[in-house]
Amino acid sequence: GAVVSQHPSWVICKSGTSVKIECRSLDFQATTMFWYRQFPKQSLMLMATSNEGSKATYEQGVEKDKFLINHASLTLSTLTVTSAHPEDSSFYICSASQGLAGVYEQFFGPGTRLTVL
Amino acid sequence: AQSVTQPDIHITVSEGASLELRCNYSYGATPYLFWYVQSPGQGLQLLLKYFSGDTLVQGIKGFEAEFKRSQSSFNLRKPSVHWSDAAEYFCALNQAGTALIFGKGTTLSVSS
């Protein structure tokens, strides 16, 4: 099956620094990738939709200048948390969409746990 | 508005007993429907999915789900629960190529 990787799997950073999270589709090309955020004991909330070669579409309430998304190729999307603060600590999960014969399925990465001190 | 409702926040089932997790949805058309499982600190694992066709869907780990259009439901079932099934379960939906909309999740505890 299709595999999506995320790197790093966990990161601890100081408040005010920036952190980049990579999401890669390893064995397929993904024109669309999605970034979700999950707080402890909560569900996944969509942050943004990332399309290769174009600007990401952010959900209402998500600061696009704080959460920079780049989808430079069909296999890589990156999320950069700029000037991170403790309230940005969360579990970030990406997914990549693969379409076959008109059926689209999303494949999830293993997630990145961000802790901001 | 498009939404997924999982009415049960927490369910406890005895090991070996049957399980049913409820999922109701609100959507303008027939969506694609999914069930995922998540263990603490881990990513999501797809249990099963419904795109079209047979309304009874078989998944991994002995799970199945039934799509009922008239009830806007997609309940997850397992005939005999194992202790290793204790986890968080999410129902989700989307349309072709769009982001998934998740329910709030149901925590499953398994008692011995």
Interface residues (C-beta under 8 A of the other chain):
Chain A: T32 F34 Q42 S43 L44 M45 L46 T49 I93 S95 S97 G99 G102 V103 Y104 E105 Q106 F108 G109 P110 G111 R113
Chain B: Y32 Y36 G41 Q42 G43 L44 L46 K49 F51 F90 N94 A96 G97 A99 L100 I101 F102 G103 K104 G105
